[in-house]
């Protein structure tokens, strides 16, 4: 929000007491553009919490603090998501401290601070979403070559490919090598891969002439703090994925607007109806192989004479980290992943999960 916009009075603000519950506040401010949170005392911190919760729940309007707060508290109020502060004094008029729009939101998790989206960023995301939806309609049912070629035209150097170097990875890598050879290839080396996967990765890099491989690893300090004995997977599989996959990928994605994946509809579950192009709320996912059948994938492997992952011969249809991967009888199935756990994805394709994992990492390290 621009600095001068805060000085304009365009609508009547909604005033809330600092002890208002989030549910009640959301009902009261529905449709409001300007909200004032009143602090009864500088010692009362409930208004801080309410502001943070409102920002986290999606309120993007003007948020103003008022009451007998202290000048020293202004920076903390800003971090909570306030845009301006009216400091009331019993011996004189209120003094306004216009923050010019709070650039940060303090999350309720202690110590976790994340950037607040600007109006420019919000408009950019809306444009990105509209473009992705148009491409999805244009490319519905298209071939992998058509989808990837069109994506390269649109996103160019702002596009990367995510590869697990797993059971079906070679086909996507071969296609990228043919159509967009300079595309960065992102590989998440979790430290828990099968040795066969790492050898297969190196073989494919040489076989396909891949020249832009980026190996992403978990933060060493986070690993020491959260999984020093490498047994986190045994009692909290999702936390292990957050640590070793979700957060490292999140740290690497800033340069990119679009990410090529190897997901296919026949994988089932959340992938059962994926389009060729989709917007996840932050970035665009390109799914060139979304519409292929297992038989078509197998035929393409033979036509291109692509080497298979060595574990595929042992019945592994989907291959991830060794603690959470087991053989599966169904070709193309992901049934062998996270056996006994109530989930079917690691979280890297879920922007909400990624944001939570990022905040969790920040909290544990502070």
N, C-alpha and C positions, 0 to 999 in steps of 0.2 A: 504494500500500500504506500503510495507516494506521501511525502511529508505534508504537502499542502492539502492533501485530501482529508487529513485528520482535523483540519481547522474548519471544514465545511460541515454544516448541520443539515443533512439531507433528510433524515428520518428521525423520529422520536426514539431515543434509545430505550432499551429494556433494562431495568435495574434489578439486580439480584443481590441478596444478602450472601455473604461469604460462606455461610453454613448451608446454603441450598444444596440439596442432593442433585447428582448428575441427571437422574431421570426427570425430576421436577424441572430442572433448568432447561433441559432439552425441549420439554413441552412448552414452557413459557416463551422461549426465544425462537420457536419455530417461525421461520420467515424473516426474522429480524436481521438487520445489517449492522446494528451497533448495540453493544451490550456493556453495561457498567456493572462492575462487581464492587460492592461496598464493604470496606474493612471497618469493623467497629473499633479496632485497636491495632496498633502496630505489632502487638504481641500475638494477635490472632492470625494463624497461618492458613486457615481453611480456605481463604480466597485464593491463595497460591495454588492449592490442590485443585480447586474448582476450575481455574483458568487452564491448567494443564490438561485436565480431563476434557474440557470443551474443545480445546485444540485437537487433541487426539481423536475425538469423536467426529471431527470434520468441520467444525465451525471456522469459517474463513473471513468473517466480517471483522469490524473494528472491536477491539476489546480494551476497555479502559478501567483502570483501578482508581478508586476514590476513597478518601478517609484519612485518618491521622497516621498515615504511614511515614516512614523516615526517608530522607533523601538517600541515605546509605542503602535503602532497600530497592531503589529504582532498578539497578542492574539485575537483581534477582527477579524482580517483577517482569522485566524484559525477557529474561530467559524462560520464564513461565509462559510467555506468549502474549503478554499485554502490548498494546500499541502506544498507550499514553497513560500518564499517571496524574491525577489531580490530588495534590497534597493539601489536606485541610488543616488549618491552624486555628485554635480558639482565639488567638489575638490578632487575626487578620484574615484577608481573603485567601481563597485557595490558590496555590501556585501550581501552574500546569507544567508538567515535564513531558513534552512531546518526544517520543522515542524515534519517530520517523519510521515506525513499522518494525516490529520485533523480528530480527533475522533468525532467531532460534526458538525452539520450543523445548522446554525442560520436560522430559518424560517422567511419569510417576515412579519408574524404576530408579532407585537412587543412583545419581551420577550419570545417567544416560541422557545425552543431549544430541538432538538430531536436527538437521536443517529444516526450516519451515519453507515450503514452496512459495516462490514469488508469483505475482500475477503473470509475469512473462513466462515462467516455467509452466504454469497451469495452462496457458494458452497453447504453448508448444506441445504439451501432452495431448490436448484436445485435437490439435491438428494431426499429431502422430496417430491417434486412435482413428480418426476419420480416414486417413490414408490407408491404414491397415485394413479397415473394413472394406474399403473400395477394392483393394488388392485381393482380399479373400473372395469377394464376389467374382472378380475378373478371373481368378485362377482356380475356381472351384472345379475339381476333377482333373486338373491339368497334370501333365507329366512332370517328373522331377526336374528334367532339363529346363522346361518352360518356367517352372516356379523359381528355380535358382537363377536363371538368366534374368528374369524380370526383377528379382530381388536385388541382384547385383547392379542393375540399372538404376534402381531407386535409391539404394542405401550405400553403394560403393564402399569407400573406406571406413564407413561408420558401421560396418557389419563384421561379425566374427562368427566362427563355428565352434560349438561345444561338442567335444567327442570324448566318449568313455574308452575308446579303443577296445570295445567289447565285441560281442558276438556278431553284430550287424554293422559295425562301424566302418568297415573298409569301403562299403558302397558309397556312403556319404562323402568320405574323404576323397575317393576317386573322382566323384562328380565335382567337388570343389576344385580339385587339382586341374580338371579339364576346363571348367567354366570361369572360375574366379581364383586363380592360383595364388594370388597374393593375400588371400583372406587369412587373418590370424586364426590359428587352431588352438583352442583352449582345452587343456587336459588337467583334470583335478587329480593330482597325485596325493591321495589321502594318507599314504604311509601304510595302508592296509590292503593294497592290491595283491592279487595273485602274482607271483613272479612271472608266470606265463603271460600275464597282461602286459607287464613292462617290457618283456622281450618282444611281444607282438607289436607293441607301440613302436619300438625302435625299428622293427622289420618293415612296418608299413611306411614309416617316415622315409626310409631308404627306397623302398619299392615304388612309392608314388612320387618321390621327389619333393616331399613337403618341406618348405623352406621357412615357414613362419610359425613354428610350434612354440606355444607358451605353456610352460608347466607351472601350475598353481599349487601351492602347498599351504597347509594350515599354519597359522602363526605359532611360532615355537613357544612363546610365553603363554599363550592360551592353552596349548597342549600340556605344558608342564603344570599349569594351574588346574586344569579340568580333567585331564586324562593321563596322569604321570605313569601309570602302569599299563596303559593301553587295554583297559577292560571296560571302558565306558559303554561300548556297544552291548555288553552283556546285561546291563541293568537299565540303560536308557538309550535305545537305538537312535531315537530322533535327535537327542542332544549330541550324539556322536556325529550324525550327518550334518547337523548345524555347524559343529566345530570344524569338521574336516572337509566339508563340501560347500555348504550354503554360504558361510561367511567368506571363505577364500574367493569364491566366484564373485560374490557381491563386491569385494574390493577391486576386482579386475574389470568390472563392466563399465566404469565411468566413460571411457572413450567411445562406447558403442551404443547405437540406437536400436540395432537389430541383432538377433542371435539365431544362427542356423542350428536346428536340432535334427536328431535322427528318429524322432517319434513317429509312430504309425498307428492308424486306427485299429489295426488288428491286435495291437498290444492290449486292448480292452481297458476297462476301468475308466479313469479320467481321460484317457486318450481315445476313447471310443468314437468321438465325433469331432476331433480336432480339425480345423480348417487348414488350408495351405498357409495362411498368414493370420496371425492373431495378435491382439494387443493385451498385455497383462496388467495394464495400469501404469506401467513405467516404460517398458520396452516392447519391441515387436519380436515375435517368435516366427521364424520361417521354418515350415515343416515340409520340405520337398517330397518326402516319401509318405506323406499322410495317407494317400489313396492306394498305395500298392498292397498287393496280397503277399502272403508268405511265398507263394509259388513264383510270383514276379520277382521278388527279391532274390530268390535262389537262382532263377534263370539269369538275372543280371550278373550275379557273382560268377556264374560259369562263362557268360559271354565276355566278361572283362578279365577272366582268369585271375580272380582276386584270391589271395591266401586267406584261409579261414583261421579264426582264433583257435589255438590248440585245444582249449577246453570244450569247444563245440563238439568235438568227437566223443567227449565223455558225457554228453547229454546236458550240457549247460546251454540253455536257450537264451538266457539273459545273464550278463556277467558284470558284477560290481565288486565291492570289497569282499574278501574271503569270509569274514565272520557272518555275513548276511546274504550269502549266495549259495544256492543248492541246485543240483540238477533238476530238470523238468522234462516230462515226457512230451509236452506239446510244443512243436516248433513255433518260434516267435512269441511264446508265452513268457510272461513275467512272474509266473507262479513260484519260481524258485527264489524270488527275492523277498527278504524279510519274513521268512517262514515263521509262523507263530506270533507275528506282530500284526496289530490292527492298522496296517497302512500299506500302500502300494507305491508310494513315491518318496524320494529322499527330501524333497522340499526345494530343490534348486529352481523349479519352474513355478514356484508359488511366491509372488512378490510380498504377500502378507507374512508368510513364513520367513522369508529372507529378512524383512525389516525386524521382526521379533528376534531372530537369531542374532542380528547385528547388535541390537540393544542389549541382549543377554550377554554377549561377549564383552561389551563395554562395562556392564555392571560388575561382572565377575573380576575384572582386572583392576578396578578402582579401589 
